[in-house]
């Protein structure tokens, strides 16, 4: 898990660059208006139900895109922990719930808000927050630190190495209120439901064929993926050690001369 970039995180890499490419493409082709959802008139008046399948394909503005892909990049550690097969299976399993639950939630809340809630912004925000729920549950905190708010040592804010990820996700959830917050809440609910086995058993136990993610079937394939991840971390750690030893040797030579 110490490896940098997208080492042992192939699915995360495709999701990261796919989100960027699709967002740039719709901006260049000036087709942004096709991807967000308005209950009125898109669904209720014009019956454009195809939008329910497309609205998570891209982001419509640069701010949401920036915070979305930065959050995705930090969540790649979940794929390294699970392996690409389980990670891709999870994304596939939650795809349809995250596509349809936010519009349903918006429909239920619209009468309460006196018809002010009407828009869901485009983008895979529900998918990201479902993944964030897994990050919150499975990735332990490595270290904590205190941020002093005044000269008094008692006025301090305790943060951890995971705080930056939550900060990026919060900015994404608040970027296009109130629709973005509804999308984020729906995604988190779906992620927690999957985590706690609140749906059908097949929903949480089903796995994609290993050949789709480039792995091998059975326990042998799982051990092979684990071996590759450990080798990648070992190479990165070994490189750092070699650099430290080289610096030590140079210092010793300098003292001897």
BAKOL-451424 format. One record per residue (C-alpha): x, y, z. Coordinates in steps of 0.25 Angstrom, whole numbers, plus 5000, padded with zeros to 4 digits. Each point is the difference from the previous one (the first is absolute). Layout:
XYZ/...
# end
This chain:
500050005000/501250095001/500250004984/499750134993/499250024988/499049904996/500949885003/499049885002/498850094998/499749984985/498550025002/500250135007/500950054989/498949974990/499050075008/500950125003/500450024986/498649964994/499350115009/501050114995/499949964985/498549995000/499950145007/500950064990/499349944988/498650055004/500650145002/500750004987/498749954993/499150105008/499149885004/500050035015/498550035000/499849854997/500549945013/499450075012/498649975005/498850095002/498849935005/499250114993/500050004988/501049894997/499349885007/498650045003/499750084988/500949964988/500249855005/501550004998/500249885008/501349974993/500750115008/499949905012/501049924993/500950114996/500150105011/501249945007/500850004987/500850135002/500150135008/499450134994/501050095007/501550015003/499850015015/499249885002/500949924990/501350055008/499449955014/499449884994/501349944994/500850045012/499149925009/500149894990/501550005000/500049995015/499049895001/500949914991/500549945012/498749925002/500349934987/501449965005/499449955012/498949924994/500649964986/499550054987/499049894998/499250035013/500150154998/499549994986/498949915005/499650105010/499950114990/499149924991/499149955012/499850155004/499950064987/498449984998/499750045014/500850134999/499450034987/498549995004/500050035015/500450155000/498950034990/499049925008/500550085013/499950134993/498649964995/499649975015/500650135005/499450104989/498650015006/500650035014/500950114994/498850074993/500649954987/501350075002/500849874999/500049974986/501549984994/501049895001/501450054995/500749904991/501249925005/500349875007/499950065014/499149895005/501049894995/501150085007/499350015013/499649855000/501549974998/500350115011/499149925010/500949874997/501350095002/499450055014/499749865004/501249924995/501250095000/500650035014/500650135005/501550004999/500350135009/499350125006/500450145002/499550125007/499850144993/500150115010/498950114999/500650105010/501150025009/499449915010/500349854999/498649965004/499450074987/500449894990/499449934989/500449854999/500249954986/500549874993/500649964987/498649974995/499550145002/500550054987/499149894993/498850045008/500250154997/500149984985/498749915001/499350115008/500450104990/499449914989/498749985007/499950155002/500450054986/498650004994/499050015012/499049945002/500049904989/501549965003/499749985014/498849914997/500949924990/501149985011/499049965011/499449904991/501449944996/500449995014/498749935004/500249904989/501549985004/499649975014/498849914996/501049924992/501049995011/499049955010/499349904991/498750075000/499649964986/499949864994/501149905002/500450004986/500250155000/501249995009/500649874996/499950004985/501350024993/500450034986/500849894992/501450025003/500450004985/499350144999/500950065010/501349934995/500149915012/500049855002/498849915005/500049955014/500950025012/501349994992/499650124993/499850075013/501349965005/500650054987/499450145001/500550015014/501449964996/500150104989/499550115010/501049965010/501150004990/499650144995/500150055014/501349935003/500650064987/499650145004/500649985015/501249944994/500350124991/499850095012/501049925008/501049994989/500050164999/500250015015/501249915000/500650074988/499850135007/500749945013/501149954991/500350134994/500050075013/501049905006/500950024988/499950155002/500449995014/501249904997/500650104989/
# end
